[in-house]
Amino acid sequence: MRRLPDFEAWAVFAKVAELGSFSRAADELGLSKPTVSKVIGRLEASLGFSLLNRTSRRLALTEAGRASLDRAVRILSEGQAAEDEALAQSTIPRGRVRISAPLSFGIAYLGAALTGFLAAYPEITLDLALSDRHVDVVAEGFDLAVRIASLEDSSLLARRLCTVRLLLVGAPAYFERRGRPSHPGELVSHEAMIYTGGASRGVWRFTHPTFGEAAVEPAARLLTDNADMLIPGLLAGQGLALQPEFLVWRELRDGRLEVAMPDWAPPLLGLYLLTPPSPLRPLRVQVLVEHLARSLADPPWVSGR
């Protein structure tokens, strides 16, 4: 395979030719004069001909040096422009940020938060993918993932924003028709509507402060990978469902839904912001993380209780 061009040497050559002096070029580039001389010598050796004629008093381009100068100047100019642009990225947030977020949560809560972010950072473009699928943040090229989970050990960098409770809920009409369960074991005789996108799928797990843990796999009337699809059936009294509090807190507040077994709690989840493992986040990602952390610090499903 052909080796890469010596871009550094061509840029140094362009600067020497511009200033007509090894010493002045060394000063402007922040290098020593022997280093500049060594770099030019390295370039000429690799080419097999001289680019500069130098004596103790003067410096002049050879014919080959004059022929090569335009391209060398472009290399120097493009390199400086690339560096300036990269430095600007570190001081002015700009560019595209790819975000993964759960579907229901994203529709309900991210829209307003991201609208405010776009107004604050006009040079940032957001590319938002909403899905309850468990994405591979690194392999799929996401800059940021919003995840609601009991987070397992991971190489990803995680920032926990708040707790998310799962609640077993049903409508008053359902409890009038089927009775109210008091223990997880009784759920096998109840009608269940099940969200299949979580880690447990059809198994419901609970913890009691006195009686410990219990798990049950209820008979399903409806299965879906989107929790919003369960709301109409719940309100119509067609069954019970485990729902995240952020989806049903208004219905609970208004009495349209009720918690079935308040003493038996499903495992607590957390709302997390996940980023790839490198601690060197682009500024555009860092400002988005901070914005979302502020926007979701006091979520309405908690403050609205």
Secondary structure, DSSP 8 states (H G I E B T S, - for coil): ------HHHHHHHHHHHHHT-HHHHHHHHT--HHHHHHHHHHHHHHHTS-SEEE-SS-EEE-HHHHHHHHHHHHHHHHHHHHHHHHHHHHHS--EEEEEEE-HHHIIIIIHHHHHHHHHH-TTEEEEEEE-SS---TTTTT-SEEEEEE-----SSEEEEEEEE-EEEEE-HHHHHHH----SGGGGGGS-EEEE-SSSSTT-EEEEETTTEEEEE---EEEEES-GGGGHHHHHTT--BEEEEHHHHHHHHHTTSSEES-TTSB---EEEEEEE-S-S---HHHHHHHHHHHHHTSS-HHHHT-
